[in-house]
Amino acid sequence: MITINNEPTAYTPIFLGTTQHSLRLSLQILIMVGMKLHDEIVETYNVTVSSIELGHLPNIGSEIAIDEITGSELSGFKAKLKQSDEQMQNTASTELEKLLDLKNVGRYQLLKGKDNMTQDMNTLEFDANHLKYVRQILNASQDSLAKQLKITRQTVNRFETGEQKISDRFLDKLLIAYPDLAENIEVQFDWVSLTFPDLNSQQVIADVLRLQENLFLERPTSQNFYTREMAFAGEKNIYIQDFAPVKNPETQAVDQKFGTTLYLTGKGTRLFEKALLEQSMNWRDFFEKARLYRGHLTRLDIAINDKWGLLSMNDLVKAVQEKRFWSKSKSYAVHGNVDDGWTVDFGKSPFVIRAYDKHKEQANKGYDTDVKTRVELELHQDKAEYVLDEWLNHDKKLVDITFDILYTYLWFTNGKIEDQQLKSDAVRDEIEATVEPMPAWSLLTALGKKMKFVREPKKQSVERIEKWVLKSVVPSLAVLKKTGHWHEIIEAINTVELSAEHEKLVMATTKNAITQASKQLNINFEKPTKKYNEDDQQGKGA
């Protein structure tokens, strides 16, 4: 019997091992716990436990004395264990020292499931069918394509018949000749969450982010088990949650509990990219720095922006409804409608692939964007850490990793997938060999590795307030002006006292530099569409 978020269950908690990124000497460690019911593991949780309460690491597969689990996928789960005198003998640190030795010898993985992301990813090559589809999209004949690429028509024909293999060199030449193919699909981060077990919010702001602390608003919170929140410009775009210092009434000593989580939302990632630019850093530099402070990812969203309109959400939704798709996850859901825009989710936390109509989503909020369709990989906990490990430690480009994962976990087809094909031992191979793929999805996956991973730094703005005023307030103001009440409005604006949130927003909006970098760069933000290629280590303009 175990209680999960205050609800009693009939599950028996089973120890399934430690997670890779939690192998460190700490009083708080992260372990994987399985929920056993009728001799079957029906759910798993990555939970933080006290190494003092744990006492020693149980054998994998054995029952673990957990009474309660609380938390969420976004903020993480915490476990409370049954207390005993024997468990108070802290032998867990000795066990962890041994595990650290193992981790330092090659790749360490205690528990390898059949659906673990650490398996080799599949790769899709650009082939003859993709070239034919590109010509169709470009409305180009073999002759015109050959002329543009400065090759013979016979060479194009050999590529399209499969007589001659399409090389990387040819593909690079194609993307140079038709830049829309490369420039209208891009990859960027859309959400980043990091937990730092040994820091408080001020240390994260000053040492990890290196932002100006006076641009943050401090306020109480009860979210995610924390008691304090520091919000950049008073808004929840860049914010840090931790524990406020507490004064002991008996000793008058101030107790500061460590442990904090940094959140960068979609808008927050763009704002923080301005800070990275000011510090002459890129995302790789930042994550390497975060790991020096023992930070680990709790969530990472990678967005694939289709500004070309290659993918049609109507087509994707129709394919889902007609079961013309294969996904490693059995879980999927369709939301929305034709007018407001569709969203399709595949999988559930800790790994979700999501496709949605970004243009309609932003239009519904009163904003404009050049992105037509967006495909997102939403990764939590060790799924997110795996991607970061592959990127930082194995000399791989993020776009390569992103599209390998996409191709490995999701595939759309033009033809119907029969039930017997889904029961095959090699389902994916069977489907690809016998069922025609959806050309747009196949082309996106094949071209993906040639795309750019970009940063798009933006300043803090009051755009949302301006839009609301123009839409909802200006008509009323016009009435007041025409009826002779304009003077009272101006006087009220000049004398109104702003809230603490509004004061921080004013300060962050008017300050050009938001970081503590010793040498501020002279950055021109007159062109808000300026992007920087993340694969360029110097952060030069894309």
N, C-alpha and C positions, 0 to 999 in steps of 0.2 A: 504494500500500500504506500502510495506517495501522493503528495499534494502538488498540483501544478497550477500556479497562479490562483491559489485559494480554492481550487476545485479538487476534491478527493478522487483518486483513480484507483483502479485495480492493478496497475502496472507494478512490476518488480524492476527496480533500477539495476542495470548491468554495466560494469566497467568495460569500455571498449578501447581504452588507451588514451594517451595524451595527443594533442595536436602539434603539428610541426613547429608553428611559430610560438608555442607556449613553453618550449624547452629552454628554460632559463632559471637561474636560482632566484626564487621569489617566494614571498609569503602567500601570493595569490597565483594559482596555476590554472590552466585551461585544460579540461579533459572532455572526452566524448563519452556520453552515457546513453545506453540503449534502454528503451522501455519494453520489457518482456511481458507478453500476455499469451497464455496457453502455449508456452514453449516457442514463441515466435517473437522476433524483434519487430515491433510495429512502428516505432518512432525513434529518432535519435536527437540528442541535444548536445551542443557544445556549451559547457557550463564552467563558470569560474568558481573554484572552491578554495577554501583556506587550507594551505599545506599543513598548518598546525592541527586543524581539525581532522584532516585526512589521515595524518599519522604516517601512513606508508602507502605506496602504490599497490593496489590489489592486482591479482592476476587477471589477465584479459579473459572476459567471459564469466567472471565471478560476480556475485552480488555485491553492491556497494551500499553502505549505510546512509543513504540520502533520504531525509524526511520531506524536503520541500524544494521545489524549483520555481523561481519567479523571474520575470523579464519578458523580452520580446526578441524577434529576429534582428530588429534594427539596432537595439541598444545592447543586446547580449543577455544571456541567462546567468543567474547566480544560484548556487545550491547551498542548502543548510544540511549539515550532517548530524547524525546522532552522536552525542558526546559520551566518552568513556575515558577512564584514567589512562588506559593503554594508548588511546589515540592521541592523547596530549603529549606523548613522547614523539617529538618531531623527527622522525626518521626519513620523511619525504625528501628533505634537502639532499641527503646522501644518495637516495635513489636518483634524484634529478642530476646529480653530478655524473653518475654513470651514464645516464641518457644523453647528457651533453657530449660525452666522449663519442657516443655512437653517432650523434648528429654531425659531428665534425669529420666523420669519415664518409665521404661521398654523400649521396642523397639519402636522407633518413625518412622512413615512412613506416610507422608502427602497424597501421591497419590499412590494408589496401583492398578496397571493395571493388566489385566488378564494374561499378559505374563511376569509379574515381576519375577525377579530371586529370590526374597525373599520367594517365595512359598516353601513348603516342597519338597525337592528333592527326586526323586525315587531311590531306591536301588536294585541292582541285586545281588542275592545270588548265590554262587557256587553250582551247582546242579549235578544231575546224568549225564546229557548230557555233561556238561563241563568235568567231570571226564573221560568219554569215549573218548572225543576229546584229552584230555591230554595223555591218553594211546596211542592213535593213533599217536600223534606227537612224543612221546618217543619210539614208536615202541616196547611197552611193553605189555606182556600178563597179564591177571589177576593174574596168578601165580607169575610172576617175580615182579610185582608191590607189591603184598602181601609180598613176601620175603624181598623186599627192605624196606618196611614199618614195617616189623616184626608184621604182622597181618595175619589172615587166608584169604584164597581165598574166602571163603564163605562171609566174611565181605565185601570184595571188591565187590562181586556180589550183596549183599544187597544194597550197596551204589548206584550201577549202575542201579538197578531196581527200585530205589526209595523207597524200603522197609524200609531203614534206612536213616535218615537225615544226611547229611554231616555237621559235626561240624567244628567250627573254629580250634579246637585242631587237627582234622584230616588234615585240610588244611595246618596248620603250619608244621605238620609232613611231609606232601608231599613236601613242599617247602624246608625243610631241607634235605630230601633224594635226591631231584632233584634241586640243587641250581640254575641251569640254568633258571628254571622257574621264580625265584625271581630276579636274578642278571641281566638278560638281558632285563628287562623292568624297567625303572626308570623315576622319575619326577624331573624336575629342572626349575628354572626361566630362561627365555630367553629374557626378556625385562622388564625394570622397569622405569617408569617415575613418578616423584613426583613434585608437585608444592608447594612452600613455599611463602605465601603471605607477610610475614613480614621480609624476609631475603634477603641479596644480595649474590652474588656468593662466595665472600670471606668467608662469615659466613657459607654457606653451606659446603664449603671445610673444614674449620677449626673446626666447631662445630658439624656438622651432619656426614660428611664423615670421618673427622679427618685424611685427607690425607695431604701430604706435599705440600704446595702451590707452591713451586718452581718447581714442576713437571708439572705444568699447563701452557699452553701457552694462553695468552690473545690476542684476536683479535676482530675486529668489525664484526657485523652480522646484517642482516635485517630480519632474519627468525623469524616467530612466534611473530612479533611485538616487539621483543627485539632488543637491540642495541649493546650488548657485549656478547662474548662467551669465556668461559674458558675451554680448552680442555686438558685432561690428555695426556701427551706425544705428544701433538700437533695433536692427532688423535680423530676422532669422535667415540670413544668407551665409554669413561666416559667423559661427557661434561655438562656444566652448562650454561644456557643462562639467562641474566638479563639486567638491564639498566645501561649503563655507567654513571658515575657522570658527571653532566653538570654545568659549571660555569656561574652564572648570570652575564651578562656584566655590569649591572648597579650597583649591590651591591658587585660583586666579590665573593659572597657566593657560595659554592659548593652545588648543589642540588642532593641528592641521592634518586632516586625513588626505592622503595622496590618492591619485587615480583620477583621470579626466578623459573626456572624449571630445575630439574636434569634429565638427560637422561643416562640410562645404557642400551646399546645395547646388543645383544647376546654375543659378545666378552667382552663387558664392564661388564656384570654380572659376568663372570669368573674372570676377573681382580679384580673386587671389592671383590669377595669372598676371594682373597688372603688378602686383607685389613681386612676383617672380621676375618680371621684366625689369623692375627697378633694381633688383638685386643681382641682375645678370645670371639668373638661374633658370633651369627648366624643370619639368616635373621629375625627371630622373634624379637630378640633383636633390630635389626636395625629399623624395622618398628615401634616398640613401642617407640623408641627414636625419630624417625621422627615425630610421632604424638605429641610428647611433644613440637615440634617446629611448630605445626599446619600444618604439611605437609599432603597433601592428594594425593592419587594416581590418575594420569590421564591415565595411561596405565599399564597393567600387562599382560605379556605373560607367560603362563605355558606350558612347553613342556613335552610331554610323548614320551620318546625315546624307540623305539622298536629295540633293537640290535639283537634280536632273529630271525627276519624275519617272525614273526607271521602274520603280515599284509602284503598283497601284493597290491601295488598301482594299478596294472593292474586289480586285482579283484574288488577293490573299484571303480575304474573308470567304469568298465563294469557294476557294480551294479547301478551306477548313471545313466549311459546311458540307462539301461533297466528299470529304475524307481523302483529298488528294494531297496528302502530306505525310511525312514520317518525322517523328520526334522521339528522342531518347526518353523523354519524360512522357508519362501517360496522362499527365495533367495539362489541360489547356482550357482557355475561356475566351469568349468573344464579348466585347462591350461596345456600346455606342450605336450609331446609325449612319446612314448615308449623308444626312445633312450636317450633323455635328462632328462627324469623323469617327472612324472605327479604331478600336484597339484590340489586339490579339495577344494574349499571354500564353507562353508555353513553359511549363514547369512551375515550381514553387520554391520559396527560399530553402536552401541558400543559393539557388541558381535559377534565374528566370530570363528567358529571351522574350522581348516585347517588341511588337511592331505597331506603330500608330501614325495617324495623320497629323503630323506636327503643324502643318500650315493651318488646318482648321482649328486645332487645339489653341494655337496662339491667337487666331482671329476671334475666337469666342471670348478671349480675355482682353480684346481690344488692341492686340499687338500684331505686328507684321514680321514675317520671317521669310527668308529665301529657301528654307528647308521644306521640301514637299512631304517626304515620308522619313520617319526615323526608325531605325532598328537599334534596340538597346540590349546590352548584356548587363544584367543586374546580378552582381556577385557578392556574397556575404562570407565573412569569417575565412575559413581556410581555402574556399574557392577563390576569394579575392587575393589571398596571400599567395596562392599557387601562381596566378597570373603575374603578380609582382616578382616572385622568385624567377620565373621564366624570363621575364624582361630584364631584370637587373643582373642575374647570375649566369645566364646561358647565352648572352650576346644575341638575343633575338629582338626583332623589331616588334613594337606593340601591334602594328597592323597585321603582321604575320600571325601572331598569337590570336588576335581577335577573329580573323577570318577562318583560321584553322578550327577554332572552337565552334564558330557559327556553322561551318560546313559539317563538322562532326556530329553536331547535336540537332540540326534541323534541315529538312529538305522538302521542297515543294515539287509537285509533278503536274504535267498536263493531262496525263492519263489516269484512269482509276487504279487504285492499289487494291488488289484482291485480298480477301481474308487469309487465304493460305500463304500468301507472301509475307504477311505480318507474323506468321507462326514459324517461319523459316529460321534455322539456326544462324544464318547469316542474312538477317533481314535487309540491312542496308545494301549489301552487295547485290542481293536478289532484285531489289527495287531498281537500283541504278542500271542494272544490266537489262531489265525488261520493260521499264516504264519510262516514257519520254519525260524529261525534266521540264519544269516551268522555265522558259528561256530567260526571263528577267532575273529570277532568283539565281539561276545558275551563273549568269553573266556577272551579277553583283559579287558572288562568291569567288569567281575566278579572277575578276579584276581587282578584288579587294587589296591584295598585297602590294599593288602598285599605287595605292592611295596614300595620302599624307595624314599623319597624326599631327593635329594643329592645336596651337594655343590662340585664343581670341581675347586678349586682355581688354577689359572695359572698366571705366570709372564708375564709382558710386553715383547714382543719379536720383532725382526725384520724379522720374518719368511717370511712375504709377500714380503719384498725387496729381501731376499735371493732367494726365488722361482723365482722372476722375473729375477734376474741376471743370475741364472743357466739356465733358459729357453731361455731368449732373448739376453743376453749380452755375456755370456761365449763363444759361437761360434765365435763371432766377435773378442773377446779378443785373442782367439787362433790364428786367422789369423794374428793379429798385432804382437803377440809374435814370430811367425814363420817368419815374414817378417822384424824383427829387430826393432820394434817400442815399445817393452815392457818397456824400460827405461822411455820413455815419459809418458806412462800410470801410472807407479809408481810415478813419480814426480808430475803428475796432482792430483793423489789421496792424496798425502801428503800435497799439497798446497791448495787444494780446500777449500773454505769457506762454511761451512754448513749453511743452512737456520735456522731460529728460530724454525721451526717445527722439523727439523732434530736434532737440539741440544737438544730439549726436549725429543725426542725419544731416543737419546743416553743416556741421564741422567736417564730416567725411566727404560731403559733396563739394565743398569749397577748397579743401586741401588738395594740392596737386600730388604730393608725395604721401603715401600711406605707410611706408616702411621706415626702418631704422638704418637702412643701408648708408654706409659712410660716403659713398659717391653716388649721388642720384643721377640717373640718366635723363637726358633731355628728350622726353617722349612726346611725340605729336599724336594726339588722339582726335585730330580734326576728321580723320577718316576712320570711323568706327569699324569698318570691315577689314582693317589691317589684321593679318594673321601671321603667325610664326610657326615654322615647321619644327615640330618637336624632335624629329630625327637629326636636325642640325644642332649639334652640341653647343654651338655658340649662340643659338637663339636668333639667328638672322631672319629677316623677313621672308615669308614663303612666297 
